[in-house]
Amino acid sequence: MNLNKLFPRLPIRAKLGIAFALLSLMPLVLVAGITIRVTIAQLRNAASATLQREVRSARVEVEQALTQVEQNVAFLSEALLAPLLRGE
């Protein structure tokens, strides 16, 4: 970056100040970028683990509900339909 072309009327001290300020900000920008990437990766991993736990939990709850429905249907068929089929 050529500061002489960007700021032709500024004194050399001001141009040097701008150059050193930009140079001092570069490591901060680099560290911030790395930190953001690491944080996003950790959040993705946490979200993925949470989603997997939720899916497992939902699967177990659905299996339990279906088992309960199966038991209810079996009970109702024994209690209501069996006497009707036997002619009672």
PDB file with one MODEL, atoms N, CA, C and O in Angstrom:
MODEL        1
ATOM      1  N   MET A   1       0.855  -1.160   0.000  1.00  0.00           N
ATOM      2  CA  MET A   1       0.000   0.000   0.000  1.00  0.00           C
ATOM      3  C   MET A   1       0.910   1.235   0.000  1.00  0.00           C
ATOM      4  O   MET A   1       1.825   1.344   0.816  1.00  0.00           O
ATOM      5  N   ASN A   2       0.651   2.135  -0.903  1.00  0.00           N
ATOM      6  CA  ASN A   2       1.459   3.340  -1.023  1.00  0.00           C
ATOM      7  C   ASN A   2       0.715   4.501  -0.374  1.00  0.00           C
ATOM      8  O   ASN A   2      -0.260   5.015  -0.922  1.00  0.00           O
ATOM      9  N   LEU A   3       1.186   4.904   0.797  1.00  0.00           N
ATOM     10  CA  LEU A   3       0.527   5.994   1.525  1.00  0.00           C
ATOM     11  C   LEU A   3       0.771   7.342   0.867  1.00  0.00           C
ATOM     12  O   LEU A   3      -0.015   8.272   1.049  1.00  0.00           O
ATOM     13  N   ASN A   4       1.859   7.458   0.101  1.00  0.00           N
ATOM     14  CA  ASN A   4       2.129   8.727  -0.581  1.00  0.00           C
ATOM     15  C   ASN A   4       1.046   9.035  -1.614  1.00  0.00           C
ATOM     16  O   ASN A   4       0.662  10.190  -1.796  1.00  0.00           O
ATOM     17  N   LYS A   5       0.553   7.977  -2.296  1.00  0.00           N
ATOM     18  CA  LYS A   5      -0.503   8.198  -3.286  1.00  0.00           C
ATOM     19  C   LYS A   5      -1.861   8.406  -2.617  1.00  0.00           C
ATOM     20  O   LYS A   5      -2.693   9.167  -3.111  1.00  0.00           O
ATOM     21  N   LEU A   6      -2.082   7.720  -1.482  1.00  0.00           N
ATOM     22  CA  LEU A   6      -3.362   7.866  -0.784  1.00  0.00           C
ATOM     23  C   LEU A   6      -3.485   9.217  -0.088  1.00  0.00           C
ATOM     24  O   LEU A   6      -4.542   9.846  -0.119  1.00  0.00           O
ATOM     25  N   PHE A   7      -2.394   9.658   0.540  1.00  0.00           N
ATOM     26  CA  PHE A   7      -2.402  10.911   1.306  1.00  0.00           C
ATOM     27  C   PHE A   7      -1.219  11.776   0.865  1.00  0.00           C
ATOM     28  O   PHE A   7      -0.230  11.874   1.591  1.00  0.00           O
ATOM     29  N   PRO A   8      -1.301  12.396  -0.296  1.00  0.00           N
ATOM     30  CA  PRO A   8      -0.137  13.137  -0.809  1.00  0.00           C
ATOM     31  C   PRO A   8       0.218  14.381   0.014  1.00  0.00           C
ATOM     32  O   PRO A   8       1.375  14.800  -0.002  1.00  0.00           O
ATOM     33  N   ARG A   9      -0.723  14.975   0.721  1.00  0.00           N
ATOM     34  CA  ARG A   9      -0.449  16.228   1.427  1.00  0.00           C
ATOM     35  C   ARG A   9      -0.092  16.045   2.900  1.00  0.00           C
ATOM     36  O   ARG A   9       0.272  17.012   3.570  1.00  0.00           O
ATOM     37  N   LEU A  10      -0.190  14.820   3.413  1.00  0.00           N
ATOM     38  CA  LEU A  10       0.143  14.587   4.820  1.00  0.00           C
ATOM     39  C   LEU A  10       1.653  14.627   5.025  1.00  0.00           C
ATOM     40  O   LEU A  10       2.412  14.236   4.138  1.00  0.00           O
ATOM     41  N   PRO A  11       2.082  15.090   6.172  1.00  0.00           N
ATOM     42  CA  PRO A  11       3.525  15.057   6.458  1.00  0.00           C
ATOM     43  C   PRO A  11       3.988  13.616   6.675  1.00  0.00           C
ATOM     44  O   PRO A  11       3.177  12.724   6.925  1.00  0.00           O
ATOM     45  N   ILE A  12       5.280  13.405   6.578  1.00  0.00           N
ATOM     46  CA  ILE A  12       5.848  12.063   6.681  1.00  0.00           C
ATOM     47  C   ILE A  12       5.569  11.448   8.039  1.00  0.00           C
ATOM     48  O   ILE A  12       5.377  10.234   8.122  1.00  0.00           O
ATOM     49  N   ARG A  13       5.539  12.237   9.113  1.00  0.00           N
ATOM     50  CA  ARG A  13       5.253  11.698  10.447  1.00  0.00           C
ATOM     51  C   ARG A  13       3.849  11.101  10.506  1.00  0.00           C
ATOM     52  O   ARG A  13       3.650  10.040  11.097  1.00  0.00           O
ATOM     53  N   ALA A  14       2.889  11.768   9.904  1.00  0.00           N
ATOM     54  CA  ALA A  14       1.519  11.260   9.890  1.00  0.00           C
ATOM     55  C   ALA A  14       1.440   9.975   9.072  1.00  0.00           C
ATOM     56  O   ALA A  14       0.755   9.027   9.455  1.00  0.00           O
ATOM     57  N   LYS A  15       2.154   9.952   7.930  1.00  0.00           N
ATOM     58  CA  LYS A  15       2.157   8.746   7.102  1.00  0.00           C
ATOM     59  C   LYS A  15       2.803   7.583   7.840  1.00  0.00           C
ATOM     60  O   LYS A  15       2.309   6.457   7.774  1.00  0.00           O
ATOM     61  N   LEU A  16       3.909   7.843   8.546  1.00  0.00           N
ATOM     62  CA  LEU A  16       4.556   6.791   9.329  1.00  0.00           C
ATOM     63  C   LEU A  16       3.641   6.317  10.463  1.00  0.00           C
ATOM     64  O   LEU A  16       3.587   5.125  10.766  1.00  0.00           O
ATOM     65  N   GLY A  17       2.933   7.245  11.078  1.00  0.00           N
ATOM     66  CA  GLY A  17       1.986   6.871  12.137  1.00  0.00           C
ATOM     67  C   GLY A  17       0.896   5.967  11.619  1.00  0.00           C
ATOM     68  O   GLY A  17       0.525   4.986  12.264  1.00  0.00           O
ATOM     69  N   ILE A  18       0.380   6.304  10.442  1.00  0.00           N
ATOM     70  CA  ILE A  18      -0.653   5.464   9.824  1.00  0.00           C
ATOM     71  C   ILE A  18      -0.088   4.083   9.496  1.00  0.00           C
ATOM     72  O   ILE A  18      -0.741   3.069   9.745  1.00  0.00           O
ATOM     73  N   ALA A  19       1.126   4.041   8.936  1.00  0.00           N
ATOM     74  CA  ALA A  19       1.739   2.774   8.558  1.00  0.00           C
ATOM     75  C   ALA A  19       1.970   1.893   9.787  1.00  0.00           C
ATOM     76  O   ALA A  19       1.662   0.701   9.761  1.00  0.00           O
ATOM     77  N   PHE A  20       2.507   2.468  10.852  1.00  0.00           N
ATOM     78  CA  PHE A  20       2.747   1.677  12.062  1.00  0.00           C
ATOM     79  C   PHE A  20       1.444   1.244  12.730  1.00  0.00           C
ATOM     80  O   PHE A  20       1.376   0.154  13.298  1.00  0.00           O
ATOM     81  N   ALA A  21       0.422   2.074  12.670  1.00  0.00           N
ATOM     82  CA  ALA A  21      -0.881   1.692  13.235  1.00  0.00           C
ATOM     83  C   ALA A  21      -1.447   0.496  12.467  1.00  0.00           C
ATOM     84  O   ALA A  21      -1.969  -0.447  13.062  1.00  0.00           O
ATOM     85  N   LEU A  22      -1.337   0.548  11.149  1.00  0.00           N
ATOM     86  CA  LEU A  22      -1.826  -0.582  10.338  1.00  0.00           C
ATOM     87  C   LEU A  22      -1.018  -1.849  10.613  1.00  0.00           C
ATOM     88  O   LEU A  22      -1.577  -2.942  10.701  1.00  0.00           O
ATOM     89  N   LEU A  23       0.296  -1.698  10.746  1.00  0.00           N
ATOM     90  CA  LEU A  23       1.131  -2.860  11.044  1.00  0.00           C
ATOM     91  C   LEU A  23       0.828  -3.447  12.414  1.00  0.00           C
ATOM     92  O   LEU A  23       0.895  -4.662  12.600  1.00  0.00           O
ATOM     93  N   SER A  24       0.498  -2.596  13.368  1.00  0.00           N
ATOM     94  CA  SER A  24       0.197  -3.110  14.709  1.00  0.00           C
ATOM     95  C   SER A  24      -1.176  -3.769  14.765  1.00  0.00           C
ATOM     96  O   SER A  24      -1.422  -4.611  15.629  1.00  0.00           O
ATOM     97  N   LEU A  25      -2.068  -3.398  13.858  1.00  0.00           N
ATOM     98  CA  LEU A  25      -3.405  -4.005  13.840  1.00  0.00           C
ATOM     99  C   LEU A  25      -3.421  -5.357  13.138  1.00  0.00           C
ATOM    100  O   LEU A  25      -4.322  -6.159  13.385  1.00  0.00           O
ATOM    101  N   MET A  26      -2.457  -5.631  12.277  1.00  0.00           N
ATOM    102  CA  MET A  26      -2.459  -6.892  11.533  1.00  0.00           C
ATOM    103  C   MET A  26      -2.423  -8.123  12.443  1.00  0.00           C
ATOM    104  O   MET A  26      -3.205  -9.046  12.215  1.00  0.00           O
ATOM    105  N   PRO A  27      -1.566  -8.186  13.450  1.00  0.00           N
ATOM    106  CA  PRO A  27      -1.601  -9.372  14.324  1.00  0.00           C
ATOM    107  C   PRO A  27      -2.936  -9.521  15.055  1.00  0.00           C
ATOM    108  O   PRO A  27      -3.423 -10.634  15.256  1.00  0.00           O
ATOM    109  N   LEU A  28      -3.520  -8.393  15.448  1.00  0.00           N
ATOM    110  CA  LEU A  28      -4.817  -8.468  16.123  1.00  0.00           C
ATOM    111  C   LEU A  28      -5.885  -9.029  15.195  1.00  0.00           C
ATOM    112  O   LEU A  28      -6.703  -9.846  15.618  1.00  0.00           O
ATOM    113  N   VAL A  29      -5.887  -8.612  13.965  1.00  0.00           N
ATOM    114  CA  VAL A  29      -6.852  -9.121  12.988  1.00  0.00           C
ATOM    115  C   VAL A  29      -6.620 -10.608  12.741  1.00  0.00           C
ATOM    116  O   VAL A  29      -7.574 -11.376  12.618  1.00  0.00           O
ATOM    117  N   LEU A  30      -5.353 -11.015  12.670  1.00  0.00           N
ATOM    118  CA  LEU A  30      -5.032 -12.424  12.459  1.00  0.00           C
ATOM    119  C   LEU A  30      -5.497 -13.282  13.627  1.00  0.00           C
ATOM    120  O   LEU A  30      -6.099 -14.336  13.422  1.00  0.00           O
ATOM    121  N   VAL A  31      -5.223 -12.843  14.842  1.00  0.00           N
ATOM    122  CA  VAL A  31      -5.643 -13.591  16.031  1.00  0.00           C
ATOM    123  C   VAL A  31      -7.161 -13.636  16.123  1.00  0.00           C
ATOM    124  O   VAL A  31      -7.733 -14.671  16.468  1.00  0.00           O
ATOM    125  N   ALA A  32      -7.809 -12.535  15.821  1.00  0.00           N
ATOM    126  CA  ALA A  32      -9.276 -12.510  15.854  1.00  0.00           C
ATOM    127  C   ALA A  32      -9.854 -13.491  14.834  1.00  0.00           C
ATOM    128  O   ALA A  32     -10.825 -14.189  15.128  1.00  0.00           O
ATOM    129  N   GLY A  33      -9.272 -13.548  13.650  1.00  0.00           N
ATOM    130  CA  GLY A  33      -9.753 -14.480  12.631  1.00  0.00           C
ATOM    131  C   GLY A  33      -9.593 -15.923  13.060  1.00  0.00           C
ATOM    132  O   GLY A  33     -10.501 -16.734  12.873  1.00  0.00           O
ATOM    133  N   ILE A  34      -8.436 -16.253  13.639  1.00  0.00           N
ATOM    134  CA  ILE A  34      -8.209 -17.617  14.114  1.00  0.00           C
ATOM    135  C   ILE A  34      -9.165 -17.946  15.250  1.00  0.00           C
ATOM    136  O   ILE A  34      -9.729 -19.040  15.291  1.00  0.00           O
ATOM    137  N   THR A  35      -9.349 -17.012  16.166  1.00  0.00           N
ATOM    138  CA  THR A  35     -10.252 -17.227  17.295  1.00  0.00           C
ATOM    139  C   THR A  35     -11.680 -17.459  16.826  1.00  0.00           C
ATOM    140  O   THR A  35     -12.379 -18.323  17.356  1.00  0.00           O
ATOM    141  N   ILE A  36     -12.107 -16.706  15.854  1.00  0.00           N
ATOM    142  CA  ILE A  36     -13.468 -16.865  15.324  1.00  0.00           C
ATOM    143  C   ILE A  36     -13.634 -18.242  14.688  1.00  0.00           C
ATOM    144  O   ILE A  36     -14.655 -18.901  14.886  1.00  0.00           O
ATOM    145  N   ARG A  37     -12.638 -18.675  13.928  1.00  0.00           N
ATOM    146  CA  ARG A  37     -12.742 -19.990  13.292  1.00  0.00           C
ATOM    147  C   ARG A  37     -12.794 -21.113  14.322  1.00  0.00           C
ATOM    148  O   ARG A  37     -13.580 -22.051  14.188  1.00  0.00           O
ATOM    149  N   VAL A  38     -11.954 -21.012  15.350  1.00  0.00           N
ATOM    150  CA  VAL A  38     -11.933 -22.050  16.394  1.00  0.00           C
ATOM    151  C   VAL A  38     -13.253 -22.063  17.151  1.00  0.00           C
ATOM    152  O   VAL A  38     -13.796 -23.127  17.447  1.00  0.00           O
ATOM    153  N   THR A  39     -13.762 -20.885  17.460  1.00  0.00           N
ATOM    154  CA  THR A  39     -15.037 -20.788  18.188  1.00  0.00           C
ATOM    155  C   THR A  39     -16.177 -21.371  17.369  1.00  0.00           C
ATOM    156  O   THR A  39     -17.019 -22.094  17.901  1.00  0.00           O
ATOM    157  N   ILE A  40     -16.209 -21.065  16.091  1.00  0.00           N
ATOM    158  CA  ILE A  40     -17.260 -21.604  15.223  1.00  0.00           C
ATOM    159  C   ILE A  40     -17.158 -23.126  15.150  1.00  0.00           C
ATOM    160  O   ILE A  40     -18.178 -23.815  15.175  1.00  0.00           O
ATOM    161  N   ALA A  41     -15.940 -23.654  15.060  1.00  0.00           N
ATOM    162  CA  ALA A  41     -15.773 -25.111  15.012  1.00  0.00           C
ATOM    163  C   ALA A  41     -16.255 -25.752  16.316  1.00  0.00           C
ATOM    164  O   ALA A  41     -16.901 -26.799  16.289  1.00  0.00           O
ATOM    165  N   GLN A  42     -15.946 -25.132  17.446  1.00  0.00           N
ATOM    166  CA  GLN A  42     -16.405 -25.678  18.726  1.00  0.00           C
ATOM    167  C   GLN A  42     -17.925 -25.614  18.839  1.00  0.00           C
ATOM    168  O   GLN A  42     -18.549 -26.548  19.342  1.00  0.00           O
ATOM    169  N   LEU A  43     -18.515 -24.535  18.381  1.00  0.00           N
ATOM    170  CA  LEU A  43     -19.981 -24.420  18.431  1.00  0.00           C
ATOM    171  C   LEU A  43     -20.641 -25.458  17.527  1.00  0.00           C
ATOM    172  O   LEU A  43     -21.665 -26.037  17.889  1.00  0.00           O
ATOM    173  N   ARG A  44     -20.060 -25.691  16.358  1.00  0.00           N
ATOM    174  CA  ARG A  44     -20.608 -26.712  15.463  1.00  0.00           C
ATOM    175  C   ARG A  44     -20.532 -28.095  16.098  1.00  0.00           C
ATOM    176  O   ARG A  44     -21.486 -28.870  16.027  1.00  0.00           O
ATOM    177  N   ASN A  45     -19.398 -28.400  16.715  1.00  0.00           N
ATOM    178  CA  ASN A  45     -19.246 -29.709  17.363  1.00  0.00           C
ATOM    179  C   ASN A  45     -20.239 -29.870  18.502  1.00  0.00           C
ATOM    180  O   ASN A  45     -20.846 -30.930  18.657  1.00  0.00           O
ATOM    181  N   ALA A  46     -20.406 -28.815  19.304  1.00  0.00           N
ATOM    182  CA  ALA A  46     -21.360 -28.882  20.417  1.00  0.00           C
ATOM    183  C   ALA A  46     -22.782 -29.043  19.892  1.00  0.00           C
ATOM    184  O   ALA A  46     -23.561 -29.825  20.437  1.00  0.00           O
ATOM    185  N   ALA A  47     -23.121 -28.311  18.842  1.00  0.00           N
ATOM    186  CA  ALA A  47     -24.464 -28.421  18.269  1.00  0.00           C
ATOM    187  C   ALA A  47     -24.697 -29.803  17.680  1.00  0.00           C
ATOM    188  O   ALA A  47     -25.788 -30.357  17.813  1.00  0.00           O
ATOM    189  N   SER A  48     -23.693 -30.359  17.036  1.00  0.00           N
ATOM    190  CA  SER A  48     -23.827 -31.695  16.461  1.00  0.00           C
ATOM    191  C   SER A  48     -24.024 -32.743  17.553  1.00  0.00           C
ATOM    192  O   SER A  48     -24.860 -33.637  17.418  1.00  0.00           O
ATOM    193  N   ALA A  49     -23.254 -32.633  18.634  1.00  0.00           N
ATOM    194  CA  ALA A  49     -23.402 -33.583  19.740  1.00  0.00           C
ATOM    195  C   ALA A  49     -24.777 -33.463  20.382  1.00  0.00           C
ATOM    196  O   ALA A  49     -25.403 -34.469  20.714  1.00  0.00           O
ATOM    197  N   THR A  50     -25.242 -32.238  20.556  1.00  0.00           N
ATOM    198  CA  THR A  50     -26.571 -32.022  21.142  1.00  0.00           C
ATOM    199  C   THR A  50     -27.657 -32.591  20.236  1.00  0.00           C
ATOM    200  O   THR A  50     -28.603 -33.218  20.713  1.00  0.00           O
ATOM    201  N   LEU A  51     -27.525 -32.375  18.943  1.00  0.00           N
ATOM    202  CA  LEU A  51     -28.508 -32.899  17.990  1.00  0.00           C
ATOM    203  C   LEU A  51     -28.526 -34.422  18.016  1.00  0.00           C
ATOM    204  O   LEU A  51     -29.598 -35.025  17.969  1.00  0.00           O
ATOM    205  N   GLN A  52     -27.363 -35.048  18.091  1.00  0.00           N
ATOM    206  CA  GLN A  52     -27.315 -36.511  18.148  1.00  0.00           C
ATOM    207  C   GLN A  52     -27.978 -37.029  19.418  1.00  0.00           C
ATOM    208  O   GLN A  52     -28.695 -38.029  19.376  1.00  0.00           O
ATOM    209  N   ARG A  53     -27.745 -36.358  20.558  1.00  0.00           N
ATOM    210  CA  ARG A  53     -28.401 -36.774  21.805  1.00  0.00           C
ATOM    211  C   ARG A  53     -29.915 -36.606  21.698  1.00  0.00           C
ATOM    212  O   ARG A  53     -30.667 -37.469  22.150  1.00  0.00           O
ATOM    213  N   GLU A  54     -30.359 -35.510  21.108  1.00  0.00           N
ATOM    214  CA  GLU A  54     -31.797 -35.262  20.965  1.00  0.00           C
ATOM    215  C   GLU A  54     -32.444 -36.304  20.055  1.00  0.00           C
ATOM    216  O   GLU A  54     -33.549 -36.771  20.331  1.00  0.00           O
ATOM    217  N   VAL A  55     -31.767 -36.663  18.984  1.00  0.00           N
ATOM    218  CA  VAL A  55     -32.315 -37.664  18.061  1.00  0.00           C
ATOM    219  C   VAL A  55     -32.415 -39.024  18.758  1.00  0.00           C
ATOM    220  O   VAL A  55     -33.414 -39.730  18.619  1.00  0.00           O
ATOM    221  N   ARG A  56     -31.359 -39.386  19.516  1.00  0.00           N
ATOM    222  CA  ARG A  56     -31.409 -40.649  20.264  1.00  0.00           C
ATOM    223  C   ARG A  56     -32.548 -40.638  21.272  1.00  0.00           C
ATOM    224  O   ARG A  56     -33.276 -41.621  21.411  1.00  0.00           O
ATOM    225  N   SER A  57     -32.696 -39.530  21.967  1.00  0.00           N
ATOM    226  CA  SER A  57     -33.754 -39.413  22.967  1.00  0.00           C
ATOM    227  C   SER A  57     -35.133 -39.508  22.312  1.00  0.00           C
ATOM    228  O   SER A  57     -36.024 -40.184  22.825  1.00  0.00           O
ATOM    229  N   ALA A  58     -35.301 -38.831  21.185  1.00  0.00           N
ATOM    230  CA  ALA A  58     -36.585 -38.891  20.478  1.00  0.00           C
ATOM    231  C   ALA A  58     -36.865 -40.302  19.986  1.00  0.00           C
ATOM    232  O   ALA A  58     -38.008 -40.757  20.029  1.00  0.00           O
ATOM    233  N   ARG A  59     -35.832 -41.001  19.518  1.00  0.00           N
ATOM    234  CA  ARG A  59     -36.003 -42.376  19.039  1.00  0.00           C
ATOM    235  C   ARG A  59     -36.475 -43.277  20.186  1.00  0.00           C
ATOM    236  O   ARG A  59     -37.378 -44.095  20.006  1.00  0.00           O
ATOM    237  N   VAL A  60     -35.865 -43.124  21.361  1.00  0.00           N
ATOM    238  CA  VAL A  60     -36.257 -43.939  22.510  1.00  0.00           C
ATOM    239  C   VAL A  60     -37.695 -43.625  22.914  1.00  0.00           C
ATOM    240  O   VAL A  60     -38.468 -44.536  23.213  1.00  0.00           O
ATOM    241  N   GLU A  61     -38.057 -42.349  22.925  1.00  0.00           N
ATOM    242  CA  GLU A  61     -39.421 -41.978  23.299  1.00  0.00           C
ATOM    243  C   GLU A  61     -40.440 -42.521  22.310  1.00  0.00           C
ATOM    244  O   GLU A  61     -41.518 -42.958  22.712  1.00  0.00           O
ATOM    245  N   VAL A  62     -40.116 -42.500  21.029  1.00  0.00           N
ATOM    246  CA  VAL A  62     -41.037 -43.030  20.012  1.00  0.00           C
ATOM    247  C   VAL A  62     -41.175 -44.534  20.171  1.00  0.00           C
ATOM    248  O   VAL A  62     -42.277 -45.073  20.068  1.00  0.00           O
ATOM    249  N   GLU A  63     -40.063 -45.217  20.422  1.00  0.00           N
ATOM    250  CA  GLU A  63     -40.131 -46.667  20.625  1.00  0.00           C
ATOM    251  C   GLU A  63     -40.990 -47.009  21.840  1.00  0.00           C
ATOM    252  O   GLU A  63     -41.781 -47.952  21.796  1.00  0.00           O
ATOM    253  N   GLN A  64     -40.839 -46.254  22.916  1.00  0.00           N
ATOM    254  CA  GLN A  64     -41.657 -46.490  24.105  1.00  0.00           C
ATOM    255  C   GLN A  64     -43.132 -46.220  23.823  1.00  0.00           C
ATOM    256  O   GLN A  64     -43.997 -46.971  24.273  1.00  0.00           O
ATOM    257  N   ALA A  65     -43.419 -45.166  23.090  1.00  0.00           N
ATOM    258  CA  ALA A  65     -44.808 -44.844  22.763  1.00  0.00           C
ATOM    259  C   ALA A  65     -45.425 -45.930  21.881  1.00  0.00           C
ATOM    260  O   ALA A  65     -46.575 -46.319  22.083  1.00  0.00           O
ATOM    261  N   LEU A  66     -44.667 -46.411  20.913  1.00  0.00           N
ATOM    262  CA  LEU A  66     -45.182 -47.470  20.046  1.00  0.00           C
ATOM    263  C   LEU A  66     -45.400 -48.764  20.821  1.00  0.00           C
ATOM    264  O   LEU A  66     -46.367 -49.482  20.565  1.00  0.00           O
ATOM    265  N   THR A  67     -44.525 -49.066  21.751  1.00  0.00           N
ATOM    266  CA  THR A  67     -44.704 -50.251  22.595  1.00  0.00           C
ATOM    267  C   THR A  67     -45.976 -50.108  23.423  1.00  0.00           C
ATOM    268  O   THR A  67     -46.742 -51.062  23.561  1.00  0.00           O
ATOM    269  N   GLN A  68     -46.200 -48.931  23.966  1.00  0.00           N
ATOM    270  CA  GLN A  68     -47.405 -48.682  24.764  1.00  0.00           C
ATOM    271  C   GLN A  68     -48.658 -48.807  23.899  1.00  0.00           C
ATOM    272  O   GLN A  68     -49.657 -49.379  24.336  1.00  0.00           O
ATOM    273  N   VAL A  69     -48.613 -48.282  22.693  1.00  0.00           N
ATOM    274  CA  VAL A  69     -49.755 -48.399  21.786  1.00  0.00           C
ATOM    275  C   VAL A  69     -50.015 -49.861  21.449  1.00  0.00           C
ATOM    276  O   VAL A  69     -51.163 -50.303  21.415  1.00  0.00           O
ATOM    277  N   GLU A  70     -48.953 -50.599  21.204  1.00  0.00           N
ATOM    278  CA  GLU A  70     -49.103 -52.027  20.900  1.00  0.00           C
ATOM    279  C   GLU A  70     -49.742 -52.772  22.076  1.00  0.00           C
ATOM    280  O   GLU A  70     -50.611 -53.622  21.883  1.00  0.00           O
ATOM    281  N   GLN A  71     -49.309 -52.448  23.279  1.00  0.00           N
ATOM    282  CA  GLN A  71     -49.894 -53.081  24.455  1.00  0.00           C
ATOM    283  C   GLN A  71     -51.365 -52.690  24.615  1.00  0.00           C
ATOM    284  O   GLN A  71     -52.192 -53.530  24.968  1.00  0.00           O
ATOM    285  N   ASN A  72     -51.692 -51.430  24.359  1.00  0.00           N
ATOM    286  CA  ASN A  72     -53.079 -50.983  24.463  1.00  0.00           C
ATOM    287  C   ASN A  72     -53.967 -51.676  23.433  1.00  0.00           C
ATOM    288  O   ASN A  72     -55.087 -52.081  23.744  1.00  0.00           O
ATOM    289  N   VAL A  73     -53.471 -51.809  22.221  1.00  0.00           N
ATOM    290  CA  VAL A  73     -54.245 -52.477  21.173  1.00  0.00           C
ATOM    291  C   VAL A  73     -54.449 -53.949  21.532  1.00  0.00           C
ATOM    292  O   VAL A  73     -55.538 -54.492  21.344  1.00  0.00           O
ATOM    293  N   ALA A  74     -53.420 -54.580  22.037  1.00  0.00           N
ATOM    294  CA  ALA A  74     -53.549 -55.987  22.437  1.00  0.00           C
ATOM    295  C   ALA A  74     -54.562 -56.130  23.568  1.00  0.00           C
ATOM    296  O   ALA A  74     -55.378 -57.052  23.554  1.00  0.00           O
ATOM    297  N   PHE A  75     -54.520 -55.238  24.534  1.00  0.00           N
ATOM    298  CA  PHE A  75     -55.470 -55.284  25.646  1.00  0.00           C
ATOM    299  C   PHE A  75     -56.894 -55.078  25.150  1.00  0.00           C
ATOM    300  O   PHE A  75     -57.806 -55.813  25.527  1.00  0.00           O
ATOM    301  N   LEU A  76     -57.078 -54.067  24.296  1.00  0.00           N
ATOM    302  CA  LEU A  76     -58.429 -53.804  23.781  1.00  0.00           C
ATOM    303  C   LEU A  76     -58.940 -54.964  22.930  1.00  0.00           C
ATOM    304  O   LEU A  76     -60.121 -55.304  22.997  1.00  0.00           O
ATOM    305  N   SER A  77     -58.088 -55.558  22.153  1.00  0.00           N
ATOM    306  CA  SER A  77     -58.543 -56.678  21.323  1.00  0.00           C
ATOM    307  C   SER A  77     -58.908 -57.874  22.193  1.00  0.00           C
ATOM    308  O   SER A  77     -59.863 -58.591  21.896  1.00  0.00           O
ATOM    309  N   GLU A  78     -58.154 -58.090  23.259  1.00  0.00           N
ATOM    310  CA  GLU A  78     -58.488 -59.191  24.171  1.00  0.00           C
ATOM    311  C   GLU A  78     -59.753 -58.880  24.955  1.00  0.00           C
ATOM    312  O   GLU A  78     -60.591 -59.762  25.144  1.00  0.00           O
ATOM    313  N   ALA A  79     -59.906 -57.652  25.411  1.00  0.00           N
ATOM    314  CA  ALA A  79     -61.029 -57.309  26.284  1.00  0.00           C
ATOM    315  C   ALA A  79     -62.333 -57.123  25.512  1.00  0.00           C
ATOM    316  O   ALA A  79     -63.399 -57.489  26.008  1.00  0.00           O
ATOM    317  N   LEU A  80     -62.266 -56.565  24.319  1.00  0.00           N
ATOM    318  CA  LEU A  80     -63.489 -56.229  23.600  1.00  0.00           C
ATOM    319  C   LEU A  80     -63.801 -57.160  22.452  1.00  0.00           C
ATOM    320  O   LEU A  80     -64.943 -57.590  22.291  1.00  0.00           O
ATOM    321  N   LEU A  81     -62.802 -57.475  21.656  1.00  0.00           N
ATOM    322  CA  LEU A  81     -63.072 -58.267  20.463  1.00  0.00           C
ATOM    323  C   LEU A  81     -63.177 -59.765  20.727  1.00  0.00           C
ATOM    324  O   LEU A  81     -63.956 -60.451  20.066  1.00  0.00           O
ATOM    325  N   ALA A  82     -62.426 -60.272  21.658  1.00  0.00           N
ATOM    326  CA  ALA A  82     -62.464 -61.714  21.936  1.00  0.00           C
ATOM    327  C   ALA A  82     -63.863 -62.187  22.329  1.00  0.00           C
ATOM    328  O   ALA A  82     -64.318 -63.197  21.791  1.00  0.00           O
ATOM    329  N   PRO A  83     -64.575 -61.505  23.246  1.00  0.00           N
ATOM    330  CA  PRO A  83     -65.952 -61.955  23.579  1.00  0.00           C
ATOM    331  C   PRO A  83     -66.877 -61.858  22.371  1.00  0.00           C
ATOM    332  O   PRO A  83     -67.741 -62.716  22.191  1.00  0.00           O
ATOM    333  N   LEU A  84     -66.711 -60.832  21.542  1.00  0.00           N
ATOM    334  CA  LEU A  84     -67.581 -60.691  20.384  1.00  0.00           C
ATOM    335  C   LEU A  84     -67.327 -61.810  19.362  1.00  0.00           C
ATOM    336  O   LEU A  84     -68.262 -62.301  18.730  1.00  0.00           O
ATOM    337  N   LEU A  85     -66.101 -62.194  19.211  1.00  0.00           N
ATOM    338  CA  LEU A  85     -65.785 -63.261  18.257  1.00  0.00           C
ATOM    339  C   LEU A  85     -66.239 -64.617  18.771  1.00  0.00           C
ATOM    340  O   LEU A  85     -66.583 -65.495  17.980  1.00  0.00           O
ATOM    341  N   ARG A  86     -66.243 -64.796  20.063  1.00  0.00           N
ATOM    342  CA  ARG A  86     -66.686 -66.070  20.640  1.00  0.00           C
ATOM    343  C   ARG A  86     -68.208 -66.145  20.708  1.00  0.00           C
ATOM    344  O   ARG A  86     -68.770 -67.203  20.988  1.00  0.00           O
ATOM    345  N   GLY A  87     -68.863 -65.038  20.455  1.00  0.00           N
ATOM    346  CA  GLY A  87     -70.321 -65.013  20.469  1.00  0.00           C
ATOM    347  C   GLY A  87     -70.907 -64.780  21.829  1.00  0.00           C
ATOM    348  O   GLY A  87     -72.063 -65.131  22.068  1.00  0.00           O
ATOM    349  N   GLU A  88     -70.180 -64.223  22.693  1.00  0.00           N
ATOM    350  CA  GLU A  88     -70.686 -63.984  24.044  1.00  0.00           C
ATOM    351  C   GLU A  88     -71.443 -62.702  24.147  1.00  0.00           C
ATOM    352  O   GLU A  88     -71.933 -62.359  25.223  1.00  0.00           O
TER     353      GLU A  88
ENDMDL
END
